Every structure is written in structure tokens, then in C-alpha cells.
């Protein structure tokens, strides 16, 4: 299916959930969604017989600046050989779940594509995006007691880690 | 008698035990720690811990002054297949800038990438054999890998981390004896594959250790977004070189290899292994054809003076030796990247490990891990 057809299919069912979409004149056709609808739409995209997005190729955290974080889902279909991109944006919450500076909750898509498990842990680790209903949301690349989220644009590296000087 | 059994029953108490495997364990192929829960010899759960080699390449990439300076960092992701890493990133940048690259560059890139695939698979197969007690094939394969590294060294001066693929071209043209040396290698390597097949692939002991072990069904592989030999070993006919239409692979006569369960079940360790073996044969086939058709030309004519893509983004993927290597590159219109995310194949392939080790012996765990073929540099980035 062409990106336009995929978008039409999405609009048909979830017109309210699509914030913004662009399929012409961009390298990666995408649809920006309301964050709370991402899991529902993901399930549809996987299960619909015309779409069949059976793999999540990549899931990336993003920092758009000004306290807005985002998640980008690059979907692919082995059965149909087409691609599409979904995006969501979330604000950084001053104090979410009792932790300073995490981003608001994004529904986890781990139940749709198991591969999202580690990708979401990575986005949590490096951006501080909290995925709700994730089975095991821990830091994956950094130590558990690391402070801050390194890929944020305003990240300040901690001075010492267990008595070792960090900046070199 | 009944009483005795009863007492014995009471004494025979089983208990789960947690064993740490790694980060310094030789068969984890780098600094990977597996928290293995075992019941006797049977593995009930595996929890991988990664990050020991984390350098935050993505942050480094954002700090770079321009897009070309990212290439050496990309090299260091998968240091066993640096050429393939470079290609994916460079391809993404070329698509962003809509650069048409010269024919000669395309051909040299294909030859280099396929040589790199062979070099990487020799390590994969060699160490896989090593894990299971077969020492000789490892030496044979590394002897031939040396020939490839020599070709690379004579071309760009480096044996492991090349910085050879540049955006729009290559850092050097190939040396005069490149064609001869590559032909020599192909002739030599075809013999080695036969030797390895005799020594290892169809060796009864090796088959007993790998067939019907670590079975990964196709639907699970797809849901976990596994790629490369791991996915094809499960019988899914999917190769980005053919299915994603990048570069000039459609000009050559070759076939993606898939696991068929010849010695056991589709998707077992032996299938993943044999897919790599047969892929090397296909790579030799591609190299031989590309060498014949290699056109003349300037390899640096399309390199842009100034690299400043418009505000845009791209997800590009290529078939690296370990599977789908993707880069999600975002540009904000300035001279340095706003975001570079590396989607590494080993990272994704490793995440399937807990799923396919359940219920096997500890010794099988080593075989299963070896058959996934991971490089920790790429996982931890």
C-alpha cells in the first residue's frame, strides 16, 4: 500500500487521534498521534489484513527541546513490504511518579510487538520517557543509579559517580 | 519398600538456583552478563544485562561539528563489520542530500561490504565452533579472514575501523592489485568453505549439539523484529539487499539463504549456522560478478563540499552481516546532526534470547548464544 492509502485507512478509523500527518514531500511519511491512542492504533496496524505491520523496525526517543519529548515508531511489514512512521509527543512533567523530570506516560507497545521491550527501556534510560504497562521498565544501558537522562538536550553530566570523576 | 521411596521423595528436594554468567565469561563474546535461573541443569529463565561497553555514541554524534565526523564513531559500533556500519549511515545521508553516486563507487561498496560479510561470518562461525569444542575450523577461517583484512589495509590503511565510505564517495580508490587479490581470495575461500563443511557443518557431533536446540519459530522471530541470519534461519525469506532495493544488488545473480530444518527443526541453531555458511558462498558469487563488471571512474567526484541537509528525517536500513542495521537520522537544517539513533541488529536479536533458551541445558545456552552471533560493541553503542 502507498503511504497515502495507509494514512487514509488510519483516518477512517481514528480521525480524532491524528494530530498531524504528512505523506508527500518527506522522506519518511508519518502520522503524529495523540499519545493515549498509540497502543490501540498499533494493534490495528499489526492486525489489519491490509496493513499487516508485523515488525517494529525501530523505536527512538526524541528531545524536541522546550520540554517536549517524543517517541518515533518506524513500522515495517514483511508480508506487505511497506513502511510507515508513527510519532507521539509528550511534555516533561516537573514531578511525575515522584521522580523529578520524567516525561509523561506513553502507553507501552510491548504487548503488540515484543521487540519494543528493550527499545522502550532504552528510551526510558536515555530520555526519561515513562512507558505505562511495560513489564520491566529499568535502565538498560546505564547503571541503575545513574543520575539524569543523557540524550536530553539540556543534560548536565554528574560530577562524580561513586567517587569517580565523570567528565573527561 | 514403599516407606523407603517415601523417605527418598521427601529428601529429593529441588531448588532453583541463580547463576551469573559473565561479564567475563569466554562464551559470551564480550562483556555480557546473563543471569541464568536453573533447575538442576535445566535453564528456566535468562535475563541479559547489557551496557558494559556503553559509550553513548548517539550523544557523541550530536556533538560532532559535521555529519562526516560521525562516520568513525559508526565504525566503532560493530567493530567486526565496520564497512557495513558505515554503509548504512552514509546511505542515509546520501538519500537526505539526494546525491547520485558514481557507478564505480557502488561496485566497490558492494565488493567491500560482501568481503566484510564474509570476514564477519568467519568470526561468527569460527567462534561458534570454538564454543562447541571445534578448534580447527576457527584457524582455517581466520587464516582466510586475514586475506580480507589485507585487502582492506592496502585500500584504506586500516584493518578494523576503516572510515572508508564517505558521504558521496570513498576515501581512496582501490589499489592496483585489488582485483587480483580479490580474485585470489575468492578462489582460496571456495576451497575453505568445502573444508569447513566437511569439518564442522555436517559433523555428526556438531549436528547433535546444534540441531533441535534453541528453536525460534518464524512468527516469534518477526514479532521480535529479528533480522539477518537469525530471521532467515527461521525460514523467513527476507533479505534487505533484495527487498529494500538499495544499491545495485539486483544486477547480480544470487539468492537469499533460508533455514529449512534439514537436520532438525526449522529455526534451530544449526539452521542459523548453515544460513551463514551458505551466505558466504553467495557473497563470493556476488564479489566475483562485481569484480568482472567493475567500471572505471572517479570515486570522489560526488563528494559534496558542504554537507547541510534541509530539516528532514530518515530511517535507513541495510543488510549488515548480523541483520537489519538501521539509522534514524534527524536534521534540523544545521551543519551537525540533531539526532542519530542506531538500531543495531545484535541489540534486537539478543532480546529474543530469554524466549528461546527456556527448557534447554546450560551447555545449550552457550550454543544458542553463539548461534545468535552478537557483537557487544553494537549492542551497547
Interface residues (C-beta under 8 A of the other chain):
Chain A: X26 X27 X28 X54 X55 X56 X57 X58 X60 X62 X63 X72 X74 X78 X81 X83 X85 X113 X114 X115 X117 X118 X126 X139 X140 X141 X142 X143 X150 X151 X155
Chain B: X50 X51 X54 X56 X58 X59 X62 X95 X96 X220 X222 X223 X224 X225 X236 X238 X243 X312 X313 X314 X315 X317 X324 X326 X328 X330 X339 X341 X343 X347 X348 X351 X355 X380 X381
